[in-house]
Amino acid sequence: MIKVSNIRKVLGANVKYYRYQIGYTQEQLAEKCELSPRYISDIENNKGNISVDTLEIIANNLKIESYLLIKPQKHPTLPKRVNMK
């Protein structure tokens, strides 16, 4: 069973990874999801809670299945700052 704090870490890492793979900045993803860039940043930095509806919106805009955002995965290490200009 995954601990709550670990779920946030998994979610944050997965959002960042899939955002990087699709080539979006935090600002671009936020705009597509109709969320604030700060909110996307908070998700990627394991802060706060998100609703299931928001999880689905983010997954849809990343063009992935929702469950992939909360599934523990081994991703290659990404740069600390992922700027996709």
Biotite code that builds the C-alpha atoms (Angstrom):
import biotite.structure as struc

atoms = struc.array([
    struc.Atom([0.000, 0.000, 0.000], chain_id="A", res_id=1, res_name="MET", atom_name="CA", element="C"),
    struc.Atom([1.275, 3.479, -0.906], chain_id="A", res_id=2, res_name="ILE", atom_name="CA", element="C"),
    struc.Atom([1.455, 6.061, 1.868], chain_id="A", res_id=3, res_name="LYS", atom_name="CA", element="C"),
    struc.Atom([-0.337, 9.369, 1.287], chain_id="A", res_id=4, res_name="VAL", atom_name="CA", element="C"),
    struc.Atom([2.908, 11.356, 1.213], chain_id="A", res_id=5, res_name="SER", atom_name="CA", element="C"),
    struc.Atom([4.338, 8.888, -1.295], chain_id="A", res_id=6, res_name="ASN", atom_name="CA", element="C"),
    struc.Atom([1.296, 9.290, -3.545], chain_id="A", res_id=7, res_name="ILE", atom_name="CA", element="C"),
    struc.Atom([2.043, 13.009, -3.785], chain_id="A", res_id=8, res_name="ARG", atom_name="CA", element="C"),
    struc.Atom([5.645, 12.252, -4.718], chain_id="A", res_id=9, res_name="LYS", atom_name="CA", element="C"),
    struc.Atom([4.561, 9.742, -7.355], chain_id="A", res_id=10, res_name="VAL", atom_name="CA", element="C"),
    struc.Atom([1.959, 12.137, -8.752], chain_id="A", res_id=11, res_name="LEU", atom_name="CA", element="C"),
    struc.Atom([4.406, 15.040, -8.865], chain_id="A", res_id=12, res_name="GLY", atom_name="CA", element="C"),
    struc.Atom([7.119, 13.012, -10.568], chain_id="A", res_id=13, res_name="ALA", atom_name="CA", element="C"),
    struc.Atom([4.682, 11.581, -13.098], chain_id="A", res_id=14, res_name="ASN", atom_name="CA", element="C"),
    struc.Atom([3.112, 14.930, -14.008], chain_id="A", res_id=15, res_name="VAL", atom_name="CA", element="C"),
    struc.Atom([6.575, 16.415, -14.495], chain_id="A", res_id=16, res_name="LYS", atom_name="CA", element="C"),
    struc.Atom([7.772, 13.438, -16.539], chain_id="A", res_id=17, res_name="TYR", atom_name="CA", element="C"),
    struc.Atom([4.772, 13.287, -18.872], chain_id="A", res_id=18, res_name="TYR", atom_name="CA", element="C"),
    struc.Atom([4.723, 17.077, -19.233], chain_id="A", res_id=19, res_name="ARG", atom_name="CA", element="C"),
    struc.Atom([8.385, 16.930, -20.233], chain_id="A", res_id=20, res_name="TYR", atom_name="CA", element="C"),
    struc.Atom([7.702, 14.086, -22.688], chain_id="A", res_id=21, res_name="GLN", atom_name="CA", element="C"),
    struc.Atom([4.951, 16.019, -24.442], chain_id="A", res_id=22, res_name="ILE", atom_name="CA", element="C"),
    struc.Atom([7.065, 19.189, -24.494], chain_id="A", res_id=23, res_name="GLY", atom_name="CA", element="C"),
    struc.Atom([4.867, 21.485, -22.393], chain_id="A", res_id=24, res_name="TYR", atom_name="CA", element="C"),
    struc.Atom([5.995, 24.118, -19.940], chain_id="A", res_id=25, res_name="THR", atom_name="CA", element="C"),
    struc.Atom([4.121, 24.350, -16.673], chain_id="A", res_id=26, res_name="GLN", atom_name="CA", element="C"),
    struc.Atom([2.445, 27.440, -18.097], chain_id="A", res_id=27, res_name="GLU", atom_name="CA", element="C"),
    struc.Atom([1.317, 25.623, -21.244], chain_id="A", res_id=28, res_name="GLN", atom_name="CA", element="C"),
    struc.Atom([-0.081, 22.686, -19.293], chain_id="A", res_id=29, res_name="LEU", atom_name="CA", element="C"),
    struc.Atom([-1.824, 25.041, -16.874], chain_id="A", res_id=30, res_name="ALA", atom_name="CA", element="C"),
    struc.Atom([-3.423, 26.953, -19.743], chain_id="A", res_id=31, res_name="GLU", atom_name="CA", element="C"),
    struc.Atom([-4.676, 23.779, -21.427], chain_id="A", res_id=32, res_name="LYS", atom_name="CA", element="C"),
    struc.Atom([-6.109, 22.529, -18.115], chain_id="A", res_id=33, res_name="CYS", atom_name="CA", element="C"),
    struc.Atom([-7.511, 25.957, -17.164], chain_id="A", res_id=34, res_name="GLU", atom_name="CA", element="C"),
    struc.Atom([-5.419, 25.930, -13.987], chain_id="A", res_id=35, res_name="LEU", atom_name="CA", element="C"),
    struc.Atom([-2.784, 28.301, -12.669], chain_id="A", res_id=36, res_name="SER", atom_name="CA", element="C"),
    struc.Atom([0.902, 27.642, -13.375], chain_id="A", res_id=37, res_name="PRO", atom_name="CA", element="C"),
    struc.Atom([1.470, 27.834, -9.606], chain_id="A", res_id=38, res_name="ARG", atom_name="CA", element="C"),
    struc.Atom([-0.985, 24.970, -9.104], chain_id="A", res_id=39, res_name="TYR", atom_name="CA", element="C"),
    struc.Atom([0.906, 22.801, -11.611], chain_id="A", res_id=40, res_name="ILE", atom_name="CA", element="C"),
    struc.Atom([4.146, 23.716, -9.852], chain_id="A", res_id=41, res_name="SER", atom_name="CA", element="C"),
    struc.Atom([2.659, 22.773, -6.478], chain_id="A", res_id=42, res_name="ASP", atom_name="CA", element="C"),
    struc.Atom([1.540, 19.398, -7.854], chain_id="A", res_id=43, res_name="ILE", atom_name="CA", element="C"),
    struc.Atom([5.000, 18.706, -9.263], chain_id="A", res_id=44, res_name="GLU", atom_name="CA", element="C"),
    struc.Atom([6.561, 19.711, -5.943], chain_id="A", res_id=45, res_name="ASN", atom_name="CA", element="C"),
    struc.Atom([4.310, 17.413, -3.885], chain_id="A", res_id=46, res_name="ASN", atom_name="CA", element="C"),
    struc.Atom([2.301, 20.191, -2.256], chain_id="A", res_id=47, res_name="LYS", atom_name="CA", element="C"),
    struc.Atom([-1.436, 20.318, -1.680], chain_id="A", res_id=48, res_name="GLY", atom_name="CA", element="C"),
    struc.Atom([-4.174, 17.977, -2.777], chain_id="A", res_id=49, res_name="ASN", atom_name="CA", element="C"),
    struc.Atom([-5.890, 17.613, -6.127], chain_id="A", res_id=50, res_name="ILE", atom_name="CA", element="C"),
    struc.Atom([-9.327, 16.288, -6.921], chain_id="A", res_id=51, res_name="SER", atom_name="CA", element="C"),
    struc.Atom([-9.984, 13.238, -9.056], chain_id="A", res_id=52, res_name="VAL", atom_name="CA", element="C"),
    struc.Atom([-11.566, 15.550, -11.627], chain_id="A", res_id=53, res_name="ASP", atom_name="CA", element="C"),
    struc.Atom([-8.365, 17.625, -11.825], chain_id="A", res_id=54, res_name="THR", atom_name="CA", element="C"),
    struc.Atom([-6.299, 14.452, -12.101], chain_id="A", res_id=55, res_name="LEU", atom_name="CA", element="C"),
    struc.Atom([-8.404, 13.421, -15.090], chain_id="A", res_id=56, res_name="GLU", atom_name="CA", element="C"),
    struc.Atom([-8.146, 16.865, -16.719], chain_id="A", res_id=57, res_name="ILE", atom_name="CA", element="C"),
    struc.Atom([-4.362, 16.832, -16.391], chain_id="A", res_id=58, res_name="ILE", atom_name="CA", element="C"),
    struc.Atom([-4.095, 13.272, -17.717], chain_id="A", res_id=59, res_name="ALA", atom_name="CA", element="C"),
    struc.Atom([-6.313, 14.100, -20.703], chain_id="A", res_id=60, res_name="ASN", atom_name="CA", element="C"),
    struc.Atom([-4.160, 17.106, -21.577], chain_id="A", res_id=61, res_name="ASN", atom_name="CA", element="C"),
    struc.Atom([-1.004, 15.011, -21.241], chain_id="A", res_id=62, res_name="LEU", atom_name="CA", element="C"),
    struc.Atom([-2.673, 12.440, -23.531], chain_id="A", res_id=63, res_name="LYS", atom_name="CA", element="C"),
    struc.Atom([-2.289, 9.578, -21.061], chain_id="A", res_id=64, res_name="ILE", atom_name="CA", element="C"),
    struc.Atom([-4.584, 7.383, -18.978], chain_id="A", res_id=65, res_name="GLU", atom_name="CA", element="C"),
    struc.Atom([-5.360, 8.865, -15.557], chain_id="A", res_id=66, res_name="SER", atom_name="CA", element="C"),
    struc.Atom([-4.021, 5.863, -13.613], chain_id="A", res_id=67, res_name="TYR", atom_name="CA", element="C"),
    struc.Atom([-0.519, 6.510, -14.972], chain_id="A", res_id=68, res_name="LEU", atom_name="CA", element="C"),
    struc.Atom([-0.294, 9.669, -12.877], chain_id="A", res_id=69, res_name="LEU", atom_name="CA", element="C"),
    struc.Atom([-0.590, 7.757, -9.599], chain_id="A", res_id=70, res_name="ILE", atom_name="CA", element="C"),
    struc.Atom([1.210, 4.583, -10.625], chain_id="A", res_id=71, res_name="LYS", atom_name="CA", element="C"),
    struc.Atom([4.740, 4.292, -9.180], chain_id="A", res_id=72, res_name="PRO", atom_name="CA", element="C"),
    struc.Atom([7.197, 4.211, -12.087], chain_id="A", res_id=73, res_name="GLN", atom_name="CA", element="C"),
    struc.Atom([10.911, 4.402, -12.727], chain_id="A", res_id=74, res_name="LYS", atom_name="CA", element="C"),
    struc.Atom([11.493, 7.431, -14.940], chain_id="A", res_id=75, res_name="HIS", atom_name="CA", element="C"),
    struc.Atom([14.867, 8.656, -16.120], chain_id="A", res_id=76, res_name="PRO", atom_name="CA", element="C"),
    struc.Atom([16.141, 11.556, -14.042], chain_id="A", res_id=77, res_name="THR", atom_name="CA", element="C"),
    struc.Atom([14.952, 14.875, -15.401], chain_id="A", res_id=78, res_name="LEU", atom_name="CA", element="C"),
    struc.Atom([16.702, 18.194, -14.937], chain_id="A", res_id=79, res_name="PRO", atom_name="CA", element="C"),
    struc.Atom([15.725, 19.984, -11.734], chain_id="A", res_id=80, res_name="LYS", atom_name="CA", element="C"),
    struc.Atom([14.256, 22.782, -13.855], chain_id="A", res_id=81, res_name="ARG", atom_name="CA", element="C"),
    struc.Atom([12.435, 21.655, -16.970], chain_id="A", res_id=82, res_name="VAL", atom_name="CA", element="C"),
    struc.Atom([12.082, 24.698, -19.218], chain_id="A", res_id=83, res_name="ASN", atom_name="CA", element="C"),
    struc.Atom([10.561, 23.852, -22.575], chain_id="A", res_id=84, res_name="MET", atom_name="CA", element="C"),
    struc.Atom([10.760, 27.168, -24.479], chain_id="A", res_id=85, res_name="LYS", atom_name="CA", element="C"),
])
